[in-house]
Amino acid sequence: MTAQPLIAPALPAPELADEAALLVREIEQYLTARVRTTAHPLVTKTTAELVAEALGITQAAASLPVLTAPSRVLRLLPDWVLNFPVLRQLHGGGRQISVAEHLELTALVIERYGWHRGALRSTSGRRCILGAQGVLFRLGYGDEHTAIAAGHRLQTALAQRGITEPYHRWNDATGRTRAEVLTLVRTAAAHARQADRS
């Protein structure tokens, strides 16, 4: 076998070099267009998203799941089961909600599951105010801070009526009615919504 002499590769024709450069530019433009770019490293939205938001065109809001109370079937399950990831994903799944939304959902849970006095829940799954808040928290609607802030709103609504008793004890008082409980929760929700607007 004889050694072949080394031959220097031929330089590409100028047209091929131009085509290669054009191809590289097009690939880079394509890749750049697919990557989220923002004006500043701390900004998490693209310029297009910021402009759309400023104009009131929020596609992200349209894609959010509709906020609904947990299904009635869940009222019979033990509360610890509500922490299961599959149930959390089907419902709140870690979704951040406002204090007003938390309180409105608390009222919906009481309406849907039934109201209870004297414990967080009855054997049939009815809930007191605190028990209804626990359902929302376990399913991932908001977080601990949301639930605590909602509790403060409930206390404020009671204080405006001259009542200093904690809302969970107020819920358990003899003679308390479901209608009174729902009125309190919805009043607190309305105050929270007003505070959010101002």
VMD Tcl script that draws the C-alpha trace (Angstrom):
set ca {
  {0.00 0.00 0.00}
  {1.52 3.29 -1.03}
  {1.04 6.47 0.95}
  {-1.16 9.01 -0.71}
  {0.22 12.52 -0.81}
  {-1.65 14.98 1.40}
  {-3.68 17.35 -0.68}
  {-4.90 20.61 0.78}
  {-8.67 20.87 0.63}
  {-9.95 23.13 -2.07}
  {-11.31 26.45 -0.89}
  {-15.05 26.72 -1.39}
  {-16.25 28.83 -4.21}
  {-17.31 32.33 -3.10}
  {-20.97 31.51 -3.86}
  {-20.88 28.47 -1.53}
  {-19.29 30.50 1.27}
  {-22.00 33.13 0.91}
  {-24.74 30.46 0.96}
  {-23.21 28.86 4.06}
  {-23.03 32.22 5.83}
  {-26.65 32.92 4.88}
  {-27.72 29.50 6.17}
  {-25.89 30.08 9.47}
  {-27.58 33.50 9.83}
  {-31.01 32.00 9.14}
  {-30.45 29.22 11.68}
  {-29.35 31.75 14.31}
  {-32.38 33.94 13.58}
  {-34.67 30.92 13.87}
  {-33.14 29.85 17.18}
  {-33.20 33.40 18.54}
  {-36.89 33.73 17.65}
  {-37.70 30.52 19.57}
  {-35.93 31.63 22.75}
  {-37.77 33.92 25.15}
  {-35.86 37.16 25.19}
  {-36.58 40.02 27.52}
  {-35.29 43.55 27.81}
  {-33.67 42.92 31.18}
  {-32.47 39.70 32.87}
  {-34.85 40.27 35.80}
  {-37.88 40.70 33.53}
  {-39.64 37.38 33.06}
  {-41.97 38.40 30.24}
  {-41.08 39.04 26.64}
  {-41.54 42.48 25.16}
  {-44.53 41.20 23.18}
  {-46.15 39.90 26.38}
  {-45.55 43.21 28.17}
  {-47.09 45.16 25.29}
  {-50.09 42.80 25.16}
  {-50.52 43.16 28.91}
  {-50.34 46.95 28.72}
  {-53.03 46.92 26.01}
  {-55.22 44.62 28.10}
  {-54.77 41.64 25.80}
  {-53.95 38.88 28.25}
  {-53.92 35.48 26.63}
  {-52.45 33.94 29.78}
  {-55.56 34.90 31.75}
  {-57.74 33.18 29.18}
  {-55.74 29.96 29.54}
  {-56.05 29.81 33.34}
  {-58.47 27.21 34.65}
  {-61.84 28.48 35.81}
  {-61.96 28.88 39.55}
  {-64.61 26.52 40.92}
  {-65.34 24.98 44.27}
  {-64.14 21.39 44.85}
  {-66.59 18.69 43.81}
  {-69.12 17.26 46.26}
  {-67.58 13.80 46.01}
  {-64.49 15.06 47.84}
  {-66.50 15.95 50.93}
  {-66.71 12.30 51.91}
  {-62.97 11.65 51.63}
  {-60.74 12.06 54.70}
  {-59.01 15.45 54.68}
  {-55.53 13.91 54.40}
  {-56.50 12.39 51.02}
  {-56.99 15.91 49.62}
  {-53.20 16.37 49.72}
  {-52.71 13.71 47.01}
  {-51.02 15.26 43.96}
  {-53.64 13.91 41.53}
  {-56.46 15.63 43.43}
  {-54.43 18.83 43.85}
  {-53.75 18.89 40.11}
  {-57.41 18.36 39.22}
  {-58.41 21.25 41.46}
  {-56.17 24.05 42.69}
  {-52.82 22.46 42.07}
  {-50.82 25.21 43.73}
  {-52.72 27.98 41.98}
  {-52.29 31.35 43.64}
  {-55.58 33.02 44.44}
  {-56.42 36.30 46.12}
  {-57.79 36.55 49.65}
  {-61.18 37.55 48.21}
  {-61.21 34.46 45.97}
  {-60.23 32.27 48.94}
  {-63.16 33.62 50.94}
  {-65.61 33.27 48.03}
  {-64.49 29.66 47.57}
  {-64.82 29.08 51.32}
  {-68.48 30.12 51.03}
  {-68.92 27.83 48.01}
  {-67.44 24.87 49.90}
  {-69.87 25.48 52.78}
  {-72.77 25.72 50.32}
  {-71.72 22.62 48.39}
  {-70.58 20.40 51.31}
  {-72.95 21.71 53.97}
  {-72.23 23.74 57.10}
  {-71.07 22.25 60.40}
  {-70.62 23.52 63.94}
  {-68.45 22.14 66.75}
  {-65.68 20.52 64.68}
  {-63.82 21.06 61.42}
  {-66.05 18.50 59.70}
  {-68.93 16.16 60.32}
  {-68.91 12.46 59.48}
  {-70.96 13.27 56.37}
  {-68.37 15.84 55.24}
  {-70.06 19.12 56.18}
  {-67.51 21.82 57.11}
  {-67.24 24.79 59.43}
  {-65.50 27.96 58.16}
  {-62.08 26.72 59.24}
  {-62.78 23.25 57.81}
  {-63.78 24.76 54.46}
  {-60.57 26.80 54.43}
  {-58.65 23.59 55.15}
  {-60.20 21.90 52.10}
  {-59.01 24.74 49.86}
  {-55.53 24.76 51.38}
  {-55.08 21.00 51.03}
  {-56.22 21.07 47.41}
  {-53.68 23.77 46.63}
  {-55.91 26.82 46.26}
  {-53.54 29.50 47.50}
  {-51.05 28.95 50.29}
  {-50.75 29.35 54.04}
  {-50.37 33.14 53.73}
  {-53.61 33.37 51.74}
  {-55.51 31.38 54.37}
  {-54.06 33.45 57.23}
  {-54.91 36.73 55.47}
  {-58.45 35.41 54.87}
  {-58.72 34.66 58.59}
  {-57.71 38.26 59.36}
  {-60.41 39.50 56.98}
  {-62.99 37.35 58.77}
  {-61.85 38.75 62.14}
  {-62.08 42.30 60.78}
  {-65.63 41.66 59.53}
  {-66.59 40.38 63.01}
  {-64.86 43.33 64.71}
  {-66.95 45.73 62.59}
  {-69.98 44.12 64.23}
  {-68.44 44.59 67.68}
  {-67.53 40.90 68.06}
  {-64.05 40.10 69.40}
  {-64.49 36.33 69.55}
  {-62.28 34.32 67.12}
  {-64.22 33.45 63.97}
  {-63.88 29.69 64.49}
  {-65.50 30.02 67.95}
  {-68.12 32.39 66.55}
  {-68.91 29.68 63.95}
  {-69.46 27.12 66.75}
  {-71.74 29.28 68.93}
  {-75.11 27.84 69.87}
  {-77.85 29.30 67.70}
  {-75.48 30.19 64.85}
  {-77.01 29.57 61.43}
  {-75.60 28.66 58.05}
  {-77.01 31.90 56.60}
  {-75.12 33.98 59.20}
  {-71.89 32.13 58.44}
  {-72.24 32.62 54.68}
  {-73.06 36.31 55.19}
  {-69.92 36.79 57.29}
  {-67.67 35.00 54.79}
  {-69.10 36.92 51.82}
  {-68.86 40.25 53.67}
  {-65.19 39.54 54.39}
  {-64.69 38.61 50.71}
  {-66.27 41.90 49.59}
  {-64.00 43.88 51.94}
  {-60.96 41.99 50.66}
  {-61.97 42.73 47.06}
  {-62.38 46.46 47.87}
  {-58.95 46.50 49.52}
  {-57.42 44.90 46.42}
  {-58.90 47.64 44.20}
  {-57.62 50.51 46.33}
}
mol new
graphics top color blue
foreach p $ca { graphics top sphere $p radius 0.5 }
foreach p [lrange $ca 0 end-1] q [lrange $ca 1 end] { graphics top cylinder $p $q radius 0.2 }
display resetview
